[in-house]
Amino acid sequence: MFVSYMKNPCVYMMANRRNGAVYTGVTSALVKRAYQHREGLIDGFTKRYGCKLLVWYEQHSTMDYAIAKEKQIKGGSRLKKLAMIEAMNPDWKDLYDDIAHGF
């Protein structure tokens, strides 16, 4: 997947550790949003649970599609979320550096 510095609708998941707390969100600026979570600049779930690792993301052609996918993920089970992360990122590597530096 490729995420540039341009605005790109994305769904993403942040975690505090492997199989730990997982947050699902949507944004049009993934690098900026992931940075905000990493630095604790956004109050709420990610700050409270220390979700600083970008462990999964998916780019969409429109924000409407991204929002629909986010709702689908949030409505699904925790096991499905973990399976999505494992499929893309089996080592639960923090993907922030990959997207911040454009691969």
N, C-alpha and C positions, 0 to 999 in steps of 0.2 A: 504494500500500500504506500502511496505517496501523499504526504501532506506538505504543502508549501506554506509560505508566510501569508499567502493570499487568504481571503475568507473562504473557508470550505466547511459546509455543514458536516459535522461529525457527531457520532455517539461514542462515548468513551466510558471506561471503568477505571476507577482509582482504588487501590487497596493499601492496607497498612502492612500486610505481610502475606505470604502464601497461605491460602485458605482462611484468611482473616476477614476483617470487615471489608465490604466491597460497596462502592458508591457508583451509581450509573448516572451519567449526565449527558447533555447535548450542548453543543456550542458551534459557532461559526469561526472560531479562532482557537484551535486546539492547543497550539504552543503557548499562547497567552494564558488560557484557562488552566492548563496543567501546571504552569509556573505558579499561578495564584494558589492552587491547591497545595503544591509542594512547599510554598513559603508560608502557608497558614493565613493568607490574606482574605480568605472567604470564610465568614462565620458559618457554622452549621455542622452537618454530619462529618464532612471530611476533616475539618479542624478538630472536632470533638474526639474522633476516633483515630486521628493521625494517618489518614489515607493520603500518602504522599507519592505512591508509586503508580505511574500510568502503566497499567498491565494489559489493556485491550482498547482498541479503537476501530471504528469503521467509518469510512468516508461515504457521503451520499451526494447525489446530484442536486437535491433541493433540501431546504430546511424542513419542509413538510414531511419528506421521506425520513429524515433524521429523527424528527419528533415522533413519528409513527413507530419507528424502530425502538426508540427509547421507551415508549409506553409499552411496547410488546415485551421488552426485556424486563422492565420493572414489574410487569404483570406476571412474569414467569417465576419459576422456582429458583431458589438459591443454587440448586444442583445444576440447572441449565446455565446459569451465569458462570459458575465454576467451569463447566464443560466448554463454554465459549472461550474463556480465558486460556484453558489448557490447550485447546485446539490451535489458537494463534500463538500462544506464548507459554509453552510447557514448562519453562524454567521460571516463570513469573518475573522475568527481567523487567527492570524499569525502562520503558520505551521512550522516556522523555528525551534522552540524548539523541536517539535515532531521529525523532521528528524535529528537534530543535536545530540539528545540524544538517537536515535534509538528506539523511542517509549518507 
